[in-house]
């Protein structure tokens, strides 16, 4: 059981359910009426960085105890002089002078306006329902978005001919929605699992979109150590999925199951995905098959290829880093346990895998080991329970100089939900289209106003970028994503400014410290009072 508080009186946030380290609830609902920190920031942006009710209050932090090994047990360092990486050091600098632009890639560079990307949004229905908000929002802020596994396989409108996808309207919708507002920053990434590979998704994407898309191989995720899963309530749909080659439980083709469904004793079916590499038993076999897959994808025309792996043990982590580096992949995303999901066995999610901070600390150690031998190291993205600017800074520092991105799943989905719910109330004729869940604005929203311009502090910023006439085509969920990214960006800029690092390339492990000796031992990050202790004593002894 965690001991994270359910409310924060300083910023006015309250968790509906059990709070976790990220500040999210363990169970995040699309119809939630508020008001965790991420939920509030999806309306109010950087306003949520500061204590509420200025002029009536004073505020003080109580976060002085660091127990156990977690991102919460890392502290952020500050310096009182210098401006490393600043474009102009002649005048007084502000935190807004900090650049958050980043890039990743081996043979071809992908530029991003911010070091944030989404987790894989795949065949879960919630991803499909709110995709317009997610995709448009990420495109507008210049952040990569990932189309997750099984999107083609579960699409009833897709067509397979001769064992290969011939029509994939849902996949095309997802790519085209992002590309509408893509301006050269960010990327659309399409993920492949076992079923996607069998169905010829890579071939279809290569022919349709060419090198506009990054293709991603998938080894796993942090939420579970089995393949992707969804739940369906229609017998007909369950039968469709089985014919597509999926394992469906219970078997919808069995007469007794059909009878149970008709009587109401069976109300839903689970669709499961296959594990990869089940025919292999040695390191060498895995490497050979992986390299063969990468070579084939390059022959199809993909110039950019990435890999997503989960919170497996140390051997798998080393394999992912080494193989991705040798194959000159563009990005390796490592998802630690603590990451979220749409449908994972809960006991598995609570107990399997390597916690994020331990996985990420080892990733840095292994990457440094390769680099010390003169080897190229793949650019990395850390995932697994991120939602706050402070932990994003810590993760970038912990993995520096190899970590270029921070991958967020649930945190980047919350603004899509909230904006859609607000849009459905403000514009009732759109409620069904945007999948709004509310009949009226809750008090936590209406206190800010009753129009989009009043509710979203960043509405005018979006309007300035795309023009007043285009705003009618932009989902309010996308405006909410802009608002959340505004809060995360400003918070990250402030922390970087305090560390005197004015671009992301300057951020390093000397910018963080361990709050206890156990964290120091496990992460290799020095204990807080040991850092610069020798130079401090030299100053005193001069």
Secondary structure, 3 states (H helix, E strand, C coil): CCCCCCEECCCCEECCCCECCCCCECCCCCCCCCCCHHHHHHHHHHHHHCCCCCCCCCCCCCCCCCCCCCHHHEEECCCCCCCECCCCCCCCCCHHHCECCEEECCCCCEEECCCEEEEEECCCHHHHHCHHHHHHHHHHHCCEEEECCCCCCCCCCCEEECCEEEECHHHHHHHHHHHHHCCCCCCEEEEECHHHHHHCHHHHHHHHHHHHEEEEEECCCCCCCCCCEEEECCHHHHHHHHHCCCEEECCCCCHHHHHHHHHCCCCCEEEECCCCCCCCCCHHHHHHHHHHHHHHHHHHCCCCEEEEECCCCHHHHHHHHHHHHHCCCCEEEEECECCCCCCCCHHHHHHCCCEHHHHHHHHHHHHHHHHHCCCCCCCEEEECCCCCHHHHHHHHHHHCCCEEEEEECHHHHHHHHHHHHHHHHHCHHHHHHHCCCCCCCCHHHHCCCCCHHHHCCCHHHHHHHHCCHHHHHCCHHHHHHHHHHHHHHHHHHHHHHHCCECEHHHCCHHHEEECCHHHHHHHCCCECCCCCHHHHHHHHHC
